[in-house]
Each structure stands twice: as structure tokens, then as C-alpha cells.
Amino acid sequence: MEAVEDTNSGDLTGRQRRYLRGLANPLKALVQVGEAGVSEAVIRALRDALESHELVKVKLQQPTDKKADAELLAQKTGGQLCGLVGHTVILFRAHPENPKIELPAPGSAS
């Protein structure tokens, strides 16, 4: 299993990204990026999914550069990249008014 650390992770600590990857483990991919790549329709669908779920998996189908696609998805949606496992991107964006996921405090012990 391949896990790639994000260079554009925003405010998330490594511990918070690990926690979110753990929460994402049982989730199914809600958005798929096909042969056409990252399109406006994919971005809209991903924004909607992040708005309602906060933590979303995105499946990339035959990406030419999966790291670049993952970073582009995070940038275009305002999400934070938690991980890239295989061809699956894990993105997080807390709901601005009613967050469902409570992140561990930075620097707190397990």
C-alpha cells in the first residue's frame, strides 16, 4: 500500500491526516475521475460531496500524474489532501457552520 504525504496540506498535522485516513478507510469513493481528467463537472461533484460529507474518497481512473491530479482536486475544491493510496485520493474540508468530524488537537497525545 502506497501512502503519499501531501505538500499542500494546509493546517492539518501529520497526526490529523493519519486520523482522517483511518476514518476514510471504510468509505467508498463518491467521485470518480475518468479518462477526461479533472473537469469542471468533477470539481462541482466533489465540492457538493465535501459540503455534505466533509471526508471524501476520489477514484482516479488511469491518471497520467496522480499526485498532480490529487493536488489539483484539493486546490480547486478548497479541500485538504489527507492521502493518496493507489489511485484513490482522500480529501477533507470541514463544514463551515456544522462540522461533523472533530479532529484531534495538534500536539495532543494519542
N, C-alpha and C positions, 0 to 999 in steps of 0.2 A: 504494500500500500504506500502510495506516494503522498506526502503532505508538503505543501509549499507555503512558506511563510510569506506574508504579504508585505510589500514595501510601502503600500498606501493604506495602512490600516487605521488611520485617524487616531482616535483616542483609545482604542482598545489595547489592553495589555496582552501579553502572551497568555497569561492565565485566563483572561476573559475569552480570548479566541478559542483556547482549548475547551473551556466550558461550553461555548456555543457550538463547537464541532460535536461535542458529546450530545447536546440536545438535538442536533440535526441528524445524528446517526440513524434513528428510526424513520425519519421523514422521507417521503417520495419527492422526486423532482417535480415542481409545479410548473416550471417553464423549461422549454427546450429550444435550443438554438440550432437550426437546421443548416443545410448547405449554403443558404443565402447569407449566413453570418448574423452579426448583431444588427438587426434592423430596427426602425422606429416602432414597429408593431411589437417586437420582442421587448423593447425598453418600456413601452406602455404596459404590457402584460406584467413585466417584472415590478414596475412601480406599484401597480394595483396589488400584486401578491405581497409585496413588502408592507404596504399600507395595512392589509388585513392580517398578515401572519407574523411580521417582523423578521422571522428567520426563514430563509427560502433556499432551496437547492435548485440549481440550474444545470441541466444536462447539455453538454456541448457535443454535437454530432460531427465527427471528423474535423476538428479545428486545425487550422494551419499553425496557429500560435495560441495555445490555450491560456498561457499566462497573460498575454496582451488582451485577449478576449475577456478574461476574468477582471482585469483592471479596468477595462473599458466599461463593463457592466456596472462595476462599483461606482465609477466616476459618473456615468450618465444617470444613475438612479439615486445618487446620494447615499448609497449603502456602503457598508464596510466589509471588506473581504476578510472572511474568517478562515478560509482554507480552500484548497484546490486538491481534490483527491481523485486521481484518474482524470476523467473528463467531466467531473462534477464540481461545480463552483458552489460554495456556501457563502451567502450574503446575509448581513444583518443590518437592519435600520429600525431603531426604536420608534414606536408610535409617538408623535409629538405631544399628544394630550393624555392618552391612556395606555402607557406601556404595559405589555403583558409579561415580558421577560425581565426579571431582575438579575442584573449582572453582579458577580462577586465584586466586592470593593477592591480597588487597586491596592496591592501591597498587603492585603489581609491573608492570614494563614488559612490553609485548607481545613 
